[in-house]
């Protein structure tokens, strides 16, 4: 997100710097694509992410655009890095039927928070 890279279970100097620049101690990567891990068409996913973006902004939360990916199995998904308390991000993620969010905290390894 915004040039910063997070890896599950690892600390990230670039995420720490981004959080510090935003005046946040923590945040969470939240998506709206593929609810309940069911593959949806790209246009559907993009509309869902646009709705998430609007809800995050309406809640007064700051965010950065992000993309997640994995090599095996091949996977890619757009999401937001929402700055602030991960509990607020979890509420949003549940609304979009997401299984988990990736919580990041300054000077700490990232953690997967399972929501369901």
N, CA, C and O of each residue as an XYZ file, in Angstrom:
464
protein
N       0.855     -1.184      0.000
C       0.000      0.000      0.000
C       0.893      1.237      0.000
O       1.817      1.352      0.805
N       0.609      2.138     -0.895
C       1.356      3.402     -0.964
C       2.862      3.178     -0.970
O       3.612      3.960     -0.386
N       3.301      2.116     -1.627
C       4.725      1.815     -1.722
C       5.291      1.013     -0.569
O       6.450      0.602     -0.623
N       4.512      0.779      0.469
C       4.965     -0.014      1.615
C       4.542     -1.468      1.415
O       3.463     -1.744      0.890
N       5.390     -2.379      1.831
C       5.111     -3.801      1.653
C       5.061     -4.511      2.995
O       5.966     -4.381      3.819
N       3.993     -5.260      3.199
C       3.831     -6.049      4.426
C       3.849     -7.527      4.061
O       3.316     -7.927      3.026
N       4.457     -8.322      4.905
C       4.457     -9.778      4.750
C       3.965    -10.382      6.051
O       4.358     -9.961      7.140
N       3.108    -11.364      5.921
C       2.513    -12.009      7.085
C       3.592    -12.508      8.037
O       4.507    -13.229      7.637
N       3.470    -12.112      9.310
C       4.379    -12.576     10.344
C       5.718    -11.875     10.403
O       6.594    -12.281     11.166
N       5.894    -10.826      9.611
C       7.179    -10.112      9.592
C       6.981     -8.631      9.891
O       5.922     -8.059      9.633
N       8.023     -8.034     10.438
C       8.037     -6.586     10.609
C       8.382     -5.952      9.278
O       9.038     -6.570      8.440
N       7.943     -4.725      9.083
C       8.212     -4.024      7.836
C       8.584     -2.580      8.128
O       7.781     -1.812      8.657
N       9.813     -2.220      7.776
C      10.260     -0.838      7.976
C       9.436      0.126      7.122
O       9.152      1.245      7.548
N       9.050     -0.307      5.914
C       8.271      0.589      5.050
C       6.862      0.794      5.599
O       6.326      1.897      5.495
N       6.256     -0.223      6.173
C       4.936     -0.063      6.802
C       5.064      0.800      8.043
O       4.217      1.659      8.286
N       6.112      0.587      8.835
C       6.346      1.430     10.010
C       6.443      2.900      9.606
O       5.865      3.768     10.261
N       7.171      3.175      8.531
C       7.332      4.555      8.070
C       6.004      5.135      7.584
O       5.702      6.300      7.844
N       5.220      4.335      6.888
C       3.918      4.809      6.405
C       2.974      5.078      7.579
O       2.294      6.104      7.603
N       2.929      4.173      8.539
C       2.092      4.401      9.720
C       2.515      5.677     10.445
O       1.672      6.485     10.836
N       3.823      5.852     10.621
C       4.326      7.050     11.298
C       3.941      8.311     10.522
O       3.523      9.303     11.118
N       4.080      8.273      9.206
C       3.737      9.437      8.385
C       2.249      9.790      8.498
O       1.871     10.956      8.380
N       1.416      8.780      8.727
C      -0.026      9.001      8.857
C      -0.434      9.266     10.309
O      -1.612      9.472     10.600
N       0.543      9.259     11.212
C       0.252      9.504     12.620
C      -0.517      8.367     13.277
O      -1.278      8.587     14.219
N      -0.317      7.151     12.775
C      -1.040      5.990     13.307
C      -0.064      4.993     13.900
O       1.047      4.827     13.395
N      -0.473      4.332     14.965
C       0.344      3.265     15.553
C       0.036      1.916     14.920
O       0.854      0.997     14.961
N      -1.160      1.809     14.330
C      -1.541      0.538     13.728
C      -2.505      0.770     12.576
O      -2.975      1.885     12.345
N      -2.786     -0.307     11.864
C      -3.741     -0.275     10.764
C      -4.045     -1.700     10.351
O      -3.559     -2.655     10.957
N      -4.850     -1.829      9.320
C      -5.199     -3.166      8.836
C      -5.485     -3.116      7.346
O      -6.087     -2.170      6.838
N      -5.041     -4.152      6.664
C      -5.361     -4.328      5.260
C      -6.735     -4.978      5.187
O      -6.952     -6.064      5.726
N      -7.660     -4.302      4.515
C      -9.043     -4.762      4.416
C      -9.437     -4.826      2.947
O      -9.143     -3.916      2.173
N     -10.096     -5.898      2.580
C     -10.565     -6.047      1.214
C     -12.070     -6.137      1.138
O     -12.761     -6.226      2.153
N     -12.564     -6.113     -0.086
C     -13.996     -6.292     -0.335
C     -14.201     -7.297     -1.472
O     -15.332     -7.659     -1.797
N     -13.109     -7.735     -2.063
C     -13.193     -8.677     -3.184
C     -13.549    -10.073     -2.688
O     -13.270    -10.436     -1.545
N     -14.167    -10.842     -3.567
C     -14.381    -12.280     -3.382
C     -14.892    -12.647     -1.986
O     -14.198    -13.325     -1.229
N     -16.106    -12.198     -1.644
C     -16.638    -12.470     -0.305
C     -16.705    -13.964     -0.012
O     -17.045    -14.774     -0.875
N     -16.368    -14.309      1.244
C     -16.357    -15.712      1.683
C     -15.498    -16.591      0.761
O     -15.767    -17.779      0.585
N     -14.468    -15.982      0.183
C     -13.518    -16.670     -0.705
C     -14.178    -17.241     -1.966
O     -13.673    -18.193     -2.561
N     -15.292    -16.659     -2.360
C     -15.953    -17.059     -3.602
C     -15.524    -16.096     -4.691
O     -15.734    -14.888     -4.581
N     -14.921    -16.631     -5.744
C     -14.438    -15.797     -6.848
C     -15.603    -15.063     -7.508
O     -16.614    -15.665     -7.871
N     -15.440    -13.777     -7.651
C     -16.450    -12.926     -8.281
C     -15.804    -12.233     -9.476
O     -14.581    -12.099     -9.522
N     -16.610    -11.788    -10.446
C     -16.059    -11.082    -11.606
C     -15.344     -9.791    -11.190
O     -15.682     -9.185    -10.173
N     -14.376     -9.390    -11.969
C     -13.577     -8.202    -11.673
C     -14.454     -6.962    -11.474
O     -14.230     -6.195    -10.538
N     -15.441     -6.761    -12.337
C     -16.298     -5.578    -12.214
C     -17.063     -5.593    -10.884
O     -17.209     -4.549    -10.248
N     -17.542     -6.741    -10.467
C     -18.249     -6.865     -9.183
C     -17.301     -6.501     -8.046
O     -17.651     -5.726     -7.156
N     -16.082     -7.075     -8.087
C     -15.082     -6.800     -7.049
C     -14.732     -5.311     -6.988
O     -14.605     -4.741     -5.905
N     -14.580     -4.697     -8.146
C     -14.237     -3.275     -8.177
C     -15.350     -2.420     -7.571
O     -15.072     -1.451     -6.864
N     -16.597     -2.769     -7.841
C     -17.720     -2.019     -7.241
C     -17.743     -2.204     -5.727
O     -17.997     -1.253     -4.988
N     -17.481     -3.422     -5.266
C     -17.455     -3.681     -3.824
C     -16.349     -2.869     -3.156
O     -16.557     -2.296     -2.087
N     -15.176     -2.819     -3.783
C     -14.074     -2.044     -3.205
C     -14.410     -0.554     -3.197
O     -14.044      0.153     -2.258
N     -15.092     -0.073     -4.216
C     -15.508      1.335     -4.245
C     -16.471      1.629     -3.094
O     -16.392      2.694     -2.481
N     -17.380      0.698     -2.795
C     -18.292      0.876     -1.657
C     -17.506      0.898     -0.342
O     -17.787      1.706      0.542
N     -16.518      0.000     -0.222
C     -15.683     -0.012      0.983
C     -14.952      1.314      1.128
O     -14.897      1.876      2.222
N     -14.398      1.811      0.047
C     -13.689      3.093      0.066
C     -14.604      4.207      0.598
O     -14.195      5.008      1.438
N     -15.840      4.244      0.099
C     -16.795      5.272      0.546
C     -17.118      5.123      2.028
O     -17.188      6.121      2.744
N     -17.317      3.894      2.498
C     -17.632      3.678      3.911
C     -16.470      4.067      4.820
O     -16.678      4.647      5.886
N     -15.257      3.751      4.401
C     -14.074      4.114      5.192
C     -13.965      5.634      5.284
O     -13.721      6.182      6.359
N     -14.147      6.304      4.161
C     -14.077      7.770      4.157
C     -15.202      8.368      4.997
O     -14.974      9.316      5.748
N     -16.419      7.824      4.877
C     -17.563      8.328      5.648
C     -17.343      8.149      7.147
O     -17.825      8.949      7.949
N     -16.611      7.095      7.524
C     -16.308      6.848      8.940
C     -15.202      7.769      9.447
O     -14.873      7.751     10.632
N     -14.630      8.571      8.555
C     -13.573      9.501      8.960
C     -12.218      8.846      9.106
O     -11.322      9.396      9.745
N     -12.062      7.661      8.510
C     -10.780      6.945      8.590
C      -9.931      7.263      7.367
O     -10.447      7.450      6.265
N      -8.639      7.320      7.578
C      -7.721      7.518      6.459
C      -7.282      6.156      5.942
O      -7.276      5.176      6.688
N      -6.915      6.093      4.668
C      -6.518      4.825      4.079
C      -5.573      5.054      2.912
O      -5.444      6.164      2.395
N      -4.919      3.979      2.518
C      -4.072      3.964      1.322
C      -4.493      2.772      0.486
O      -4.911      1.743      1.017
N      -4.381      2.919     -0.825
C      -4.709      1.822     -1.736
C      -3.619      0.756     -1.668
O      -2.443      1.074     -1.487
N      -4.009     -0.498     -1.811
C      -3.039     -1.590     -1.755
C      -3.426     -2.737     -2.663
O      -4.543     -2.801     -3.176
N      -2.485     -3.638     -2.848
C      -2.707     -4.863     -3.613
C      -2.008     -5.993     -2.893
O      -0.852     -5.870     -2.490
N      -2.715     -7.091     -2.735
C      -2.118     -8.290     -2.156
C      -1.916     -9.325     -3.236
O      -2.660     -9.363     -4.216
N      -0.909    -10.167     -3.062
C      -0.673    -11.224     -4.047
C       0.098    -12.363     -3.408
O       0.764    -12.202     -2.385
N      -0.012    -13.505     -4.036
C       0.729    -14.694     -3.615
C       1.123    -15.469     -4.872
O       0.466    -15.374     -5.909
N       2.204    -16.236     -4.759
C       2.671    -17.025     -5.897
C       1.962    -18.381     -5.981
O       1.575    -18.821     -7.064
N       1.799    -19.031     -4.834
C       1.162    -20.347     -4.814
C       0.099    -20.437     -3.751
O       0.409    -20.286     -2.570
N      -1.118    -20.672     -4.113
C      -1.632    -20.624     -5.478
C      -1.647    -19.187     -5.977
O      -1.691    -18.256     -5.173
N      -1.612    -18.995     -7.279
C      -1.589    -17.632     -7.815
C      -2.833    -16.863     -7.360
O      -3.960    -17.334     -7.518
N      -2.615    -15.700     -6.804
C      -3.703    -14.916     -6.238
C      -3.331    -13.452     -6.257
O      -2.167    -13.096     -6.071
N      -4.313    -12.607     -6.481
C      -4.120    -11.150     -6.468
C      -5.444    -10.517     -6.070
O      -6.511    -10.951     -6.505
N      -5.361     -9.489     -5.239
C      -6.582     -8.824     -4.777
C      -6.256     -7.389     -4.372
O      -5.255     -7.137     -3.701
N      -7.105     -6.457     -4.782
C      -6.944     -5.066     -4.347
C      -7.605     -4.885     -2.992
O      -8.592     -5.553     -2.682
N      -7.072     -3.999     -2.199
C      -7.612     -3.755     -0.868
C      -7.193     -2.363     -0.391
O      -6.566     -1.610     -1.137
N      -7.536     -2.029      0.839
C      -7.164     -0.760      1.445
C      -6.365     -1.025      2.711
O      -6.639     -1.983      3.434
N      -5.394     -0.191      2.977
C      -4.738     -0.177      4.285
C      -5.438      0.925      5.065
O      -5.251      2.110      4.792
N      -6.239      0.525      6.032
C      -7.009      1.464      6.851
C      -6.173      1.783      8.087
O      -5.773      0.879      8.822
N      -5.913      3.065      8.314
C      -5.085      3.493      9.437
C      -5.935      3.633     10.693
O      -7.041      4.170     10.645
N      -5.415      3.148     11.814
C      -6.114      3.253     13.084
C      -6.393      1.882     13.671
O      -5.814      0.877     13.260
N      -7.283      1.865     14.630
C      -7.612      0.655     15.378
C      -8.116     -0.450     14.452
O      -9.058     -0.245     13.687
N      -7.488     -1.613     14.525
C      -7.855     -2.744     13.672
C      -9.269     -3.233     13.951
O      -9.879     -3.868     13.091
N      -9.799     -2.953     15.130
C     -11.178     -3.384     15.429
C     -12.180     -2.678     14.529
O     -13.168     -3.283     14.113
N     -11.943     -1.416     14.224
C     -12.838     -0.691     13.304
C     -12.727     -1.267     11.902
O     -13.725     -1.378     11.191
N     -11.514     -1.634     11.504
C     -11.321     -2.255     10.191
C     -12.016     -3.613     10.135
O     -12.564     -3.989      9.099
N     -11.995     -4.345     11.242
C     -12.642     -5.662     11.284
C     -14.149     -5.535     11.089
O     -14.759     -6.377     10.430
N     -14.751     -4.504     11.648
C     -16.193     -4.285     11.467
C     -16.504     -4.103      9.979
O     -17.460     -4.677      9.459
N     -15.693     -3.306      9.315
C     -15.887     -3.094      7.877
C     -15.673     -4.388      7.092
O     -16.445     -4.705      6.187
N     -14.639     -5.122      7.435
C     -14.338     -6.370      6.720
C     -15.482     -7.370      6.865
O     -15.836     -8.058      5.908
N     -16.050     -7.448      8.048
C     -17.191     -8.364      8.251
C     -18.372     -7.958      7.378
O     -19.083     -8.807      6.841
N     -18.567     -6.676      7.245
C     -19.673     -6.182      6.406
C     -19.514     -6.631      4.957
O     -20.501     -6.841      4.250
N     -18.268     -6.776      4.524
C     -17.993     -7.218      3.156
C     -17.690     -8.713      3.088
O     -17.141     -9.202      2.100
N     -18.055     -9.434      4.153
C     -17.963    -10.896      4.238
C     -16.537    -11.415      3.962
O     -16.334    -12.370      3.212
N     -15.574    -10.754      4.590
C     -14.183    -11.166      4.474
C     -13.837    -12.131      5.610
O     -14.334    -11.987      6.727
N     -12.997    -13.099      5.322
C     -12.596    -14.078      6.333
C     -11.595    -13.516      7.332
O     -11.585    -13.914      8.497
N     -10.743    -12.580      6.876
C      -9.654    -12.120      7.735
C      -9.158    -10.759      7.273
O      -9.452    -10.315      6.163
N      -8.402    -10.107      8.143
C      -7.677     -8.888      7.804
C      -6.231     -9.072      8.254
O      -5.939     -9.910      9.107
N      -5.344     -8.293      7.682
C      -3.939     -8.319      8.094
C      -3.680     -7.069      8.939
O      -3.688     -5.950      8.426
N      -3.453     -7.272     10.226
C      -3.180     -6.150     11.131
C      -1.698     -5.843     11.107
O      -0.860     -6.742     11.176
N      -1.387     -4.568     11.008
C       0.002     -4.109     11.081
C       0.111     -3.109     12.218
O      -0.775     -2.280     12.427
N       1.210     -3.202     12.945
C       1.505     -2.273     14.039
C       2.947     -1.858     13.916
O       3.794     -2.633     13.473
N       3.226     -0.624     14.312
C       4.613     -0.152     14.246
C       5.494     -1.024     15.124
O       5.131     -1.379     16.245
N       6.661     -1.361     14.585
C       7.693     -2.130     15.283
C       7.210     -3.511     15.720
O       7.687     -4.044     16.721
N       6.264     -4.096     14.975
C       5.744     -5.424     15.331
C       5.483     -6.210     14.056
O       5.225     -5.621     13.006
N       5.546     -7.525     14.136
C       5.218     -8.332     12.957
C       3.724     -8.225     12.631
O       2.898     -8.036     13.524
N       3.392     -8.346     11.353
C       1.989     -8.311     10.952
C       1.309     -9.600     11.401
O       1.952    -10.643     11.523
N       0.000     -9.515     11.648
C      -0.752    -10.683     12.124
C      -2.050    -10.803     11.347
O      -2.712     -9.811     11.042
N      -2.392    -12.026     11.040
C      -3.667    -12.298     10.388
C      -4.732    -12.422     11.475
O      -4.601    -13.235     12.390
N      -5.777    -11.620     11.373
C      -6.885    -11.689     12.318
C      -8.059    -12.352     11.609
O      -8.679    -11.761     10.725
N      -8.354    -13.582     12.004
C      -9.465    -14.325     11.392
C     -10.765    -13.794     11.976
O     -10.897    -13.666     13.193
N     -11.714    -13.489     11.118
C     -12.953    -12.861     11.534
C     -14.127    -13.817     11.623
O     -15.125    -13.509     12.274
N     -14.029    -14.950     10.993
C     -15.148    -15.902     10.947
C     -14.716    -17.248     11.457
O     -15.518    -18.180     11.496
